């Protein structure tokens, strides 16, 4: 759990060296962002799966998935860390291949194009839902949106090459918050 307390922000952990009082909070210097007298402990966020909203478009046999939050990506540093933790390289290659396929399909299939643009555009910049679902606009064939898609794909490919930036499928994505278990109190695989 990530917390805010006063002008501090950080992740809670257990310290067995403290004297056992029921209410203790030790703040590291690195957690201090600014000085404040605010003394309420606030929970900022917890580790959680990505959330999705499902909606049915006007055509009977298509289901579109609208995601509340944007996509998650691996970068070179994350891949190195996971590889060091014995995640096989084939996993990263498969994720990269899925990312490539998603980019290609965004040029071919309107439902994937919609998902692609929804991920890439600022939510209020274009009324995608109205343009696509209500207006029956084919985002794949409309010249402006097609060029926009090509530009985004080009950007994704450059980031993939330069920074190993690889998209994680939304159904597998999860925001994690972690700490180093300095005292060895965490149970393995929990």
TORMARBA-806922 format. One line per 8 residues: number of its first residue (from 1); for each residue z, x, y negated of N, C-alpha, C. Coordinates in Angstrom, 1 decimal, decimal comma. Layout:
! TORMARBA-806922
NUM) Z:X:Y:Z:X:Y:Z:X:Y; ...
//
This chain:
! TORMARBA-806922
1) 0,0:0,9:1,2:0,0:0,0:0,0:0,0:0,9:-1,2; -0,9:0,6:-2,2:-0,9:1,3:-3,4:-0,1:0,5:-4,4; 0,7:1,2:-5,2:1,7:0,6:-6,1:1,5:1,1:-7,5; 2,1:0,3:-8,5:2,3:0,8:-9,8:3,8:0,6:-10,2; 4,3:1,6:-10,8:5,7:1,4:-11,3:5,9:2,2:-12,5; 6,2:1,6:-13,6:6,3:2,2:-14,9:4,9:2,8:-15,2; 4,8:4,0:-15,5:3,5:4,6:-15,8:2,9:5,4:-14,6; 3,4:5,0:-13,4:3,1:5,8:-12,2:2,2:4,9:-11,3
9) 1,3:5,6:-10,5:0,5:4,9:-9,6:0,4:5,8:-8,4; 0,5:5,2:-7,2:0,4:6,0:-6,0:0,6:5,1:-4,7; 0,7:5,8:-3,6:0,9:5,2:-2,3:2,3:5,4:-1,8; 2,9:4,3:-1,2:4,2:4,4:-0,7:4,2:5,1:0,7; 5,3:5,8:1,0:5,4:6,4:2,3:6,9:6,5:2,6; 7,3:6,9:3,8:8,7:7,0:4,1:9,1:8,5:4,1; 10,3:8,7:3,5:10,9:10,1:3,4:12,2:10,1:4,1; 12,3:10,6:5,3:13,6:10,6:6,1:14,6:11,5:5,5
17) 14,3:12,3:4,5:15,3:13,2:3,9:16,1:12,5:2,8; 15,8:11,3:2,5:16,6:10,5:1,5:17,8:10,0:2,2; 18,9:9,6:1,4:20,2:9,3:2,0:20,3:8,0:2,6; 19,3:7,2:2,7:19,4:5,9:3,5:19,7:4,7:2,7; 19,8:4,8:1,3:20,1:3,6:0,5:18,9:2,6:0,7; 19,3:1,4:0,5:18,2:0,3:0,8:17,1:0,3:-0,2; 17,4:0,8:-1,5:16,3:0,7:-2,5:16,2:2,1:-3,1; 15,2:2,8:-2,7:14,9:4,2:-3,2:13,4:4,3:-3,5
25) 13,1:5,0:-4,5:11,7:5,3:-4,8:11,6:6,6:-5,5; 11,0:7,6:-4,9:10,8:8,9:-5,5:9,4:9,0:-5,9; 9,2:9,4:-7,1:7,9:9,5:-7,7:7,5:11,0:-7,9; 6,4:11,4:-7,4:5,9:12,7:-7,6:5,3:12,9:-9,0; 5,3:14,1:-9,5:4,7:14,4:-10,8:3,2:13,9:-10,9; 2,5:14,1:-9,8:1,1:13,8:-9,7:0,8:12,2:-9,8; 1,9:11,5:-9,6:1,8:10,0:-9,6:1,9:9,5:-11,1; 2,5:10,3:-11,9:2,7:9,9:-13,3:1,5:10,0:-14,1
33) 1,0:8,8:-14,6:-0,2:8,7:-15,4:0,1:8,6:-16,9; 1,2:8,0:-17,3:1,7:7,9:-18,7:3,2:7,5:-18,7; 3,8:7,6:-19,8:5,3:7,3:-19,9:5,4:5,8:-20,2; 6,4:5,1:-19,5:6,5:3,7:-19,7:8,0:3,3:-19,3; 8,5:2,3:-20,0:9,8:1,7:-19,6:9,7:0,5:-18,6; 8,4:0,2:-18,3:8,2:-1,0:-17,4:8,8:-0,7:-16,0; 9,7:-1,5:-15,5:10,4:-1,2:-14,3:10,2:-2,3:-13,2; 9,0:-2,8:-13,1:8,7:-3,8:-12,1:7,7:-3,1:-11,1
41) 8,0:-3,1:-9,8:7,2:-2,6:-8,8:6,0:-3,5:-8,5; 4,8:-3,1:-8,7:3,6:-3,9:-8,5:2,8:-3,4:-7,4; 2,3:-4,3:-6,6:1,3:-3,9:-5,5:-0,1:-4,0:-6,1; -0,8:-2,8:-6,1:-2,2:-2,8:-6,6:-3,2:-3,3:-5,5; -3,1:-2,7:-4,4:-4,0:-3,1:-3,3:-3,5:-2,6:-2,0; -3,9:-3,2:-0,9:-3,5:-2,8:0,4:-4,8:-2,6:1,2; -4,7:-1,9:2,3:-5,8:-1,7:3,2:-6,3:-3,0:3,7; -7,6:-3,3:3,6:-8,1:-4,6:4,1:-9,5:-4,6:4,4
49) -10,0:-5,5:5,2:-11,4:-5,6:5,5:-12,2:-6,1:4,3; -13,5:-5,8:4,2:-14,3:-6,4:3,1:-14,4:-7,9:3,4; -14,5:-8,6:2,3:-14,5:-10,1:2,4:-16,0:-10,6:2,2; -16,3:-11,7:2,8:-17,6:-12,3:2,6:-17,5:-13,8:2,4; -18,5:-14,3:1,7:-18,7:-15,8:1,5:-20,1:-16,1:2,2; -20,1:-17,2:2,9:-21,4:-17,6:3,6:-21,9:-18,8:2,8; -23,2:-18,9:2,6:-23,8:-20,1:2,0:-25,1:-20,4:2,8; -25,4:-21,7:2,8:-26,7:-22,1:3,4:-27,7:-22,4:2,3
57) -28,9:-21,7:2,4:-29,9:-22,0:1,4:-30,7:-23,3:1,8; -31,7:-23,6:1,0:-32,4:-24,8:1,2:-33,2:-24,9:2,5; -33,7:-23,8:3,0:-34,4:-23,8:4,2:-33,4:-23,9:5,4; -33,7:-24,7:6,4:-32,8:-25,1:7,4:-32,3:-23,9:8,3; -33,2:-23,0:8,6:-32,9:-22,0:9,7:-32,5:-20,6:9,1; -32,2:-20,5:7,8:-31,8:-19,3:7,3:-30,3:-19,4:6,8; -29,6:-18,3:7,0:-28,2:-18,2:6,5:-28,1:-17,0:5,7; -27,6:-17,1:4,5:-27,5:-15,9:3,7:-26,0:-15,6:3,6
65) -25,7:-14,3:3,5:-24,3:-13,9:3,4:-24,2:-13,3:2,0; -23,3:-13,9:1,2:-23,0:-13,4:-0,2:-21,7:-12,7:-0,1; -21,6:-11,4:-0,5:-20,4:-10,6:-0,4:-19,7:-10,6:-1,7; -18,4:-10,7:-1,7:-17,6:-10,7:-2,9:-17,6:-9,3:-3,5; -17,4:-8,3:-2,7:-17,3:-6,9:-3,2:-18,6:-6,1:-2,8; -18,8:-5,1:-3,5:-20,0:-4,3:-3,2:-19,9:-3,5:-1,9; -21,0:-2,8:-1,6:-21,0:-2,1:-0,3:-20,1:-0,8:-0,4; -19,8:-0,3:0,8:-19,1:1,0:0,9:-20,1:2,0:1,4
73) -19,9:3,3:1,0:-20,7:4,4:1,4:-19,9:5,5:1,9; -20,5:6,3:2,8:-19,9:7,6:3,2:-20,6:8,6:2,3; -19,9:9,7:2,0:-20,5:10,8:1,3:-20,3:12,1:2,1; -20,8:13,2:1,7:-20,7:14,4:2,5:-19,3:14,8:2,8; -18,4:14,6:1,8:-17,0:15,0:2,0:-16,3:14,1:3,1; -16,6:12,8:3,0:-16,1:11,9:4,0:-16,6:12,2:5,4; -17,9:12,5:5,5:-18,5:12,8:6,8:-17,9:14,1:7,4; -17,7:15,1:6,5:-17,0:16,3:7,0:-15,6:16,1:7,5
81) -14,8:15,3:6,8:-13,5:14,9:7,3:-13,5:14,2:8,6; -14,4:13,2:8,7:-14,5:12,4:9,9:-15,0:13,3:11,1; -16,0:14,1:10,8:-16,5:15,0:11,8:-15,4:15,9:12,3; -14,5:16,4:11,4:-13,4:17,3:11,8:-12,4:16,5:12,7; -12,4:15,1:12,5:-11,5:14,3:13,3:-12,2:13,8:14,6; -13,2:14,5:15,0:-14,0:14,3:16,2:-14,8:13,0:16,3; -15,3:12,6:15,1:-16,3:11,5:15,1:-17,6:12,2:15,3; -18,3:11,8:16,4:-19,6:12,5:16,8:-20,7:12,3:15,7
89) -21,5:13,4:15,6:-22,6:13,4:14,6:-23,6:12,2:14,8; -23,7:11,8:16,1:-24,7:10,7:16,4:-24,3:9,4:15,6; -23,0:9,2:15,4:-22,5:8,1:14,6:-23,1:8,1:13,2; -23,0:9,2:12,6:-23,5:9,4:11,2:-25,1:9,2:11,2; -25,7:9,8:12,2:-27,2:9,6:12,2:-27,6:8,2:12,4; -26,8:7,4:13,3:-27,1:6,0:13,5:-26,9:5,2:12,2; -25,8:5,5:11,5:-25,5:4,8:10,2:-26,6:5,1:9,2; -27,1:6,4:9,1:-28,2:6,8:8,2:-29,5:6,0:8,6
97) -29,7:5,9:9,9:-30,9:5,2:10,4:-30,8:3,7:10,0; -29,6:3,1:10,1:-29,4:1,7:9,7:-29,7:1,5:8,2; -29,2:2,5:7,5:-29,4:2,5:6,0:-30,9:2,5:5,7; -31,6:3,4:6,3:-33,1:3,5:6,1:-33,8:2,2:6,5; -33,4:1,6:7,6:-34,0:0,3:8,1:-33,7:-0,8:7,0; -32,5:-0,8:6,5:-32,1:-1,8:5,5:-33,0:-1,7:4,3; -33,2:-0,4:3,8:-34,1:-0,2:2,7:-35,5:-0,7:3,0; -36,0:-0,4:4,1:-37,4:-0,9:4,5:-37,4:-2,4:4,6
105) -36,5:-3,0:5,2:-36,4:-4,4:5,4:-36,3:-5,1:4,0; -35,7:-4,5:3,0:-35,5:-5,1:1,7:-36,9:-5,3:1,0; -37,9:-4,6:1,5:-39,3:-4,7:1,0:-40,0:-5,8:1,7; -39,5:-6,3:2,8:-40,2:-7,2:3,7:-39,7:-8,6:3,8; -38,4:-8,7:3,9:-37,8:-10,0:4,2:-37,0:-10,5:3,0; -37,3:-11,7:2,5:-36,6:-12,3:1,3:-35,1:-12,3:1,4; -34,6:-12,7:2,6:-33,1:-12,8:2,7:-32,4:-11,4:2,6; -33,1:-10,4:3,1:-32,5:-9,1:3,0:-32,7:-8,5:1,6
113) -33,9:-8,9:1,0:-34,1:-8,5:-0,4:-33,0:-9,1:-1,3; -32,7:-10,3:-1,1:-31,6:-11,0:-1,9:-30,3:-10,2:-1,7; -29,9:-9,9:-0,5:-28,7:-9,1:-0,2:-28,7:-7,8:-0,9; -29,9:-7,1:-0,8:-30,1:-5,8:-1,4:-29,9:-5,8:-2,9; -30,6:-6,8:-3,6:-30,5:-6,8:-5,0:-29,1:-7,3:-5,4; -28,5:-8,1:-4,7:-27,1:-8,6:-5,0:-26,2:-7,4:-5,0; -26,4:-6,4:-4,0:-25,5:-5,2:-4,0:-25,8:-4,3:-5,2; -27,0:-4,2:-5,6:-27,4:-3,2:-6,6:-27,3:-3,7:-8,0
121) -27,4:-4,9:-8,3:-27,4:-5,4:-9,7:-26,0:-5,8:-10,1; -25,7:-5,6:-11,4:-24,5:-6,2:-12,0:-24,6:-7,7:-11,8; -23,5:-8,2:-11,4:-23,5:-9,6:-10,9:-24,0:-10,6:-12,0; -23,7:-10,4:-13,3:-24,1:-11,3:-14,3:-25,4:-10,9:-15,0; -26,0:-9,8:-14,6:-27,2:-9,3:-15,2:-28,4:-10,3:-14,9; -28,6:-10,6:-13,7:-29,6:-11,6:-13,3:-29,0:-12,7:-12,5; -29,4:-13,9:-12,8:-28,8:-15,1:-12,0:-29,6:-15,1:-10,7; -29,4:-14,2:-9,8:-30,1:-14,1:-8,5:-30,1:-15,4:-7,7
129) -28,9:-15,9:-7,6:-28,7:-17,1:-6,8:-29,6:-18,2:-7,2; -29,6:-18,5:-8,6:-30,5:-19,5:-9,1:-32,0:-19,2:-9,0; -32,3:-17,9:-9,3:-33,7:-17,5:-9,2:-34,2:-17,7:-7,7; -33,4:-17,2:-6,8:-33,9:-17,2:-5,4:-33,7:-18,5:-4,6; -32,5:-19,0:-4,7:-32,2:-20,2:-3,9:-32,7:-21,5:-4,6; -32,4:-21,7:-5,8:-32,8:-22,9:-6,5:-34,2:-22,9:-7,0; -34,7:-21,7:-7,5:-36,0:-21,6:-8,1:-37,1:-21,3:-7,1; -36,7:-21,1:-5,8:-37,7:-20,8:-4,8:-38,6:-19,6:-5,2
137) -38,0:-18,6:-5,8:-38,7:-17,4:-6,2:-38,7:-16,4:-5,0; -39,9:-15,9:-4,7:-39,9:-14,9:-3,6:-39,7:-13,5:-4,2; -38,5:-12,9:-4,1:-38,2:-11,7:-4,7:-39,0:-10,5:-4,2; -39,6:-10,6:-3,0:-40,4:-9,6:-2,3:-41,7:-9,5:-3,0; -42,3:-10,7:-3,4:-43,7:-10,7:-3,9:-43,7:-10,7:-5,4; -42,7:-11,0:-6,1:-42,7:-11,1:-7,6:-42,7:-9,6:-8,1; -43,7:-9,3:-8,9:-44,0:-7,8:-9,3:-42,8:-7,2:-9,9; -42,1:-7,8:-10,8:-40,9:-7,2:-11,5:-39,8:-6,8:-10,5
145) -39,5:-7,8:-9,6:-38,4:-7,5:-8,7:-38,9:-6,5:-7,6; -40,1:-6,6:-7,2:-40,6:-5,6:-6,3:-40,5:-4,2:-6,8; -40,9:-4,0:-8,1:-40,7:-2,6:-8,7:-39,2:-2,2:-8,8; -38,4:-3,2:-9,1:-37,0:-3,0:-9,2:-36,4:-2,5:-7,8; -36,9:-3,2:-6,7:-36,5:-2,8:-5,4:-36,9:-1,4:-5,1; -38,2:-1,1:-5,4:-38,7:0,3:-5,1:-37,9:1,3:-5,8; -37,6:1,0:-7,1:-36,8:2,0:-7,9:-35,4:2,2:-7,2; -34,7:1,1:-6,8:-33,4:1,3:-6,2:-33,6:2,0:-4,8
153) -34,6:1,8:-4,1:-34,8:2,5:-2,8:-35,0:4,0:-3,1; -35,8:4,3:-4,1:-36,0:5,7:-4,4:-34,7:6,4:-4,8; -33,9:5,7:-5,6:-32,5:6,2:-5,9:-31,7:6,4:-4,7; -31,6:5,4:-3,8:-30,8:5,5:-2,6:-31,3:6,7:-1,7; -32,6:6,9:-1,6:-33,1:8,1:-0,8:-32,7:9,4:-1,4; -32,8:9,5:-2,7:-32,4:10,7:-3,4:-30,9:11,0:-3,1; -30,0:10,0:-3,3:-28,6:10,1:-3,1:-28,3:10,5:-1,6; -29,1:9,9:-0,7:-28,9:10,2:0,7:-29,2:11,7:1,0
161) -30,3:12,2:0,4:-30,7:13,5:0,6:-29,7:14,5:-0,1; -29,3:14,3:-1,4:-28,5:15,2:-2,1:-27,0:15,2:-1,8; -26,5:14,0:-1,5:-25,1:13,8:-1,3:-24,7:13,2:0,1; -25,7:13,0:1,0:-25,4:12,4:2,3:-24,8:11,0:2,1; -25,2:10,3:1,0:-24,6:9,0:0,7:-25,2:8,0:1,7; -24,4:7,5:2,6:-24,9:6,6:3,6:-24,1:5,2:3,6; -24,9:4,2:3,5:-24,3:2,8:3,5:-23,6:2,4:4,8; -22,4:1,8:4,7:-21,7:1,3:5,8:-22,0:-0,2:5,9
169) -22,4:-0,7:7,1:-22,6:-2,2:7,2:-21,4:-2,9:6,8; -21,6:-4,0:6,1:-20,5:-4,8:5,5:-19,5:-5,3:6,5; -20,0:-5,7:7,7:-19,1:-6,2:8,7:-18,2:-5,1:9,3; -18,6:-3,9:9,1:-17,8:-2,7:9,6:-16,9:-2,1:8,5; -17,2:-2,4:7,2:-16,6:-1,7:6,1:-15,1:-2,1:5,9; -14,3:-1,2:5,5:-12,9:-1,5:5,3:-12,4:-0,5:4,2; -11,7:-1,0:3,2:-11,0:-0,1:2,3:-9,8:0,4:2,9; -9,6:1,7:2,9:-8,4:2,3:3,5:-7,6:3,1:2,4
177) -6,4:3,0:2,6:-5,5:3,8:1,7:-4,6:4,7:2,6; -4,6:5,9:2,3:-4,0:6,8:3,3:-3,1:7,8:2,6; -2,2:8,4:3,3:-1,3:9,4:2,9:-1,2:10,5:4,0; -0,7:11,7:3,6:-0,4:12,7:4,6:1,0:12,4:5,1; 1,1:12,4:6,4:2,4:12,2:7,1:3,2:13,5:7,1; 3,7:13,9:6,0:4,4:15,2:5,9:5,6:15,3:6,9; 6,3:14,2:7,2:7,5:14,3:8,0:7,3:13,9:9,4; 6,1:13,5:9,8:5,8:13,1:11,2:6,5:11,9:11,6
185) 6,7:10,9:10,7:7,4:9,6:11,0:6,4:8,5:11,5; 5,1:8,7:11,2:4,2:7,6:11,6:3,9:7,7:13,1; 3,8:6,6:13,7:3,4:6,5:15,2:1,9:6,7:15,3; 1,5:7,6:16,2:0,1:7,8:16,4:-0,7:6,5:16,7; -1,9:6,4:16,1:-2,8:5,3:16,2:-2,3:4,0:15,7; -1,3:4,0:14,8:-0,8:2,8:14,2:-1,1:2,8:12,7
//
